[in-house]
């Protein structure tokens, strides 16, 4: 049984996998700029989640009451 060019194809695939990950890391920002961007995104996410929670809990008051 001959392996043919399987090793070469596997090497090419492995190289393609490792080179694809490097592209997402380099966004051209300094660490401080990245930190500010991430903090802003986190604040927006928490504000959106809080708004959804407020809308869900303050909806109709149709639950059981404690008398």
PASEBA-1860 file (N, C-alpha, C; in nm, 3 decimals):
! residues 67
1> XXXXXXXX> 0.084/-0.119/0.000/0.000/0.000/0.000/0.088/0.125/0.000 ~ 0.071/0.205/-0.098/0.148/0.328/-0.108/0.066/0.444/-0.054 ~ 0.134/0.533/0.014/0.064/0.649/0.070/0.047/0.759/-0.033 ~ 0.123/0.755/-0.139/0.108/0.856/-0.243/0.145/0.994/-0.189 ~ 0.063/1.092/-0.217/0.093/1.229/-0.173/0.013/1.267/-0.048 ~ -0.029/1.169/0.028/-0.110/1.196/0.147/-0.036/1.281/0.248 ~ 0.093/1.252/0.268/0.171/1.331/0.364/0.179/1.477/0.321 ~ 0.200/1.498/0.191/0.208/1.635/0.142/0.076/1.707/0.161
9> XXXXXXXX> -0.033/1.639/0.132/-0.165/1.703/0.151/-0.191/1.732/0.297 ~ -0.152/1.640/0.386/-0.171/1.664/0.530/-0.089/1.783/0.577 ~ 0.033/1.796/0.525/0.116/1.911/0.562/0.052/2.042/0.516 ~ -0.001/2.042/0.394/-0.067/2.161/0.342/-0.190/2.198/0.426 ~ -0.267/2.097/0.462/-0.385/2.124/0.545/-0.347/2.178/0.681 ~ -0.243/2.120/0.742/-0.199/2.167/0.873/-0.148/2.310/0.865 ~ -0.077/2.342/0.759/-0.027/2.478/0.744/-0.142/2.576/0.722 ~ -0.243/2.536/0.649/-0.359/2.622/0.626/-0.434/2.647/0.756
17> XXXXXXXX> -0.443/2.546/0.842/-0.512/2.564/0.971/-0.438/2.661/1.059 ~ -0.306/2.652/1.066/-0.230/2.740/1.155/-0.223/2.881/1.100 ~ -0.216/2.898/0.969/-0.207/3.033/0.914/-0.340/3.107/0.925 ~ -0.452/3.038/0.929/-0.582/3.103/0.939/-0.605/3.165/1.074 ~ -0.545/3.111/1.179/-0.566/3.164/1.313/-0.494/3.296/1.335 ~ -0.385/3.318/1.268/-0.308/3.441/1.286/-0.379/3.564/1.233 ~ -0.470/3.546/1.138/-0.537/3.660/1.077/-0.632/3.728/1.175 ~ -0.697/3.653/1.260/-0.793/3.713/1.352/-0.724/3.789/1.465
25> XXXXXXXX> -0.602/3.753/1.498/-0.531/3.815/1.609/-0.484/3.956/1.572 ~ -0.442/3.978/1.449/-0.385/4.105/1.409/-0.495/4.198/1.361 ~ -0.544/4.284/1.449/-0.648/4.378/1.410/-0.595/4.521/1.402 ~ -0.466/4.541/1.421/-0.407/4.673/1.405/-0.430/4.766/1.521 ~ -0.472/4.717/1.635/-0.498/4.801/1.750/-0.390/4.781/1.856 ~ -0.367/4.888/1.933/-0.277/4.874/2.046/-0.352/4.804/2.158 ~ -0.281/4.750/2.256/-0.350/4.683/2.366/-0.450/4.773/2.438 ~ -0.418/4.901/2.452/-0.512/4.992/2.519/-0.637/5.015/2.435
33> XXXXXXXX> -0.620/5.031/2.305/-0.736/5.048/2.217/-0.823/4.923/2.219 ~ -0.760/4.807/2.220/-0.834/4.681/2.225/-0.911/4.670/2.355 ~ -0.848/4.712/2.465/-0.912/4.708/2.597/-1.034/4.799/2.600 ~ -1.020/4.919/2.543/-1.134/5.013/2.539/-1.248/4.958/2.453 ~ -1.212/4.899/2.339/-1.314/4.842/2.251/-1.390/4.729/2.320 ~ -1.314/4.643/2.388/-1.377/4.531/2.456/-1.463/4.577/2.573 ~ -1.417/4.680/2.646/-1.495/4.732/2.758/-1.627/4.792/2.708 ~ -1.621/4.864/2.597/-1.742/4.923/2.541/-1.841/4.814/2.497
41> XXXXXXXX> -1.789/4.710/2.433/-1.875/4.601/2.389/-1.939/4.530/2.508 ~ -1.862/4.514/2.616/-1.915/4.450/2.735/-2.023/4.535/2.801 ~ -2.003/4.666/2.807/-2.106/4.754/2.863/-2.234/4.749/2.782 ~ -2.221/4.749/2.650/-2.340/4.741/2.565/-2.413/4.608/2.586 ~ -2.336/4.502/2.600/-2.396/4.370/2.620/-2.470/4.363/2.752 ~ -2.410/4.415/2.860/-2.477/4.411/2.990/-2.599/4.501/2.993 ~ -2.592/4.616/2.926/-2.708/4.706/2.921/-2.823/4.640/2.846 ~ -2.792/4.573/2.738/-2.895/4.504/2.660/-2.958/4.392/2.742
49> XXXXXXXX> -2.875/4.319/2.814/-2.926/4.209/2.895/-3.012/4.262/3.010 ~ -2.972/4.373/3.071/-3.051/4.432/3.179/-3.185/4.482/3.127 ~ -3.185/4.539/3.006/-3.310/4.586/2.948/-3.405/4.470/2.919 ~ -3.350/4.359/2.871/-3.434/4.243/2.845/-3.489/4.185/2.975 ~ -3.408/4.184/3.080/-3.453/4.131/3.208/-3.562/4.221/3.268 ~ -3.547/4.352/3.255/-3.647/4.446/3.305/-3.779/4.431/3.229 ~ -3.770/4.412/3.100/-3.891/4.395/3.021/-3.962/4.265/3.054 ~ -3.886/4.162/3.084/-3.946/4.032/3.114/-4.007/4.031/3.254
57> XXXXXXXX> -3.943/4.095/3.350/-3.993/4.087/3.487/-4.102/4.191/3.517 ~ -4.097/4.304/3.452/-4.196/4.409/3.479/-4.312/4.408/3.383 ~ -4.339/4.294/3.325/-4.438/4.284/3.218/-4.582/4.305/3.263 ~ -4.647/4.205/3.323/-4.790/4.218/3.346/-4.833/4.206/3.490 ~ -4.755/4.153/3.575/-4.795/4.135/3.713/-4.900/4.028/3.728 ~ -4.899/3.930/3.642/-5.000/3.827/3.644/-4.963/3.708/3.729 ~ -4.860/3.719/3.809/-4.817/3.607/3.890/-4.894/3.596/4.020 ~ -4.855/3.503/4.105/-4.922/3.485/4.234/-4.884/3.598/4.328
65> XXX> -4.977/3.640/4.406/-4.950/3.746/4.502/-4.935/3.690/4.642 ~ -4.850/3.751/4.721/-4.834/3.709/4.861/-4.916/3.802/4.950 ~ -5.026/3.753/5.001/-5.113/3.836/5.088/-5.097/3.800/5.231
END
